[in-house]
């Protein structure tokens, strides 16, 4: 069974930093486009950042210049470095694994909570 396990969330003051990790198992990690999404209370889930198998990255406009996504294929892990955090970054952050066409459906983690508050 495929599992994605997020960690690294928590409570941080505005302007602070957090690093999220997502460890994947039982998938061909290196071929996956990995992503981070978030969902705040009362809002729809939104894309935060993605990184392809060739390490091409994409970011939501709201996090550009503050967040950095990276991956370590040897560890089957994707990271999200979050700097200069704002209260509006508060959300449940989900890890996503998107396979190439023909390799099945997306996989999701259970989420890790990030709360930015003074």
Secondary structure, DSSP 8 states (H G I E B T S, - for coil): --EEEEE--EEE-TT--EEEEEEEESS-GGGSEEEEEEE-TTS--EEEEEE-TT--EEE-TTTTTTEEEEEETTTTEEEEEE-S--GGG-EEEEEEEE--TTS---EE---EEEEE--
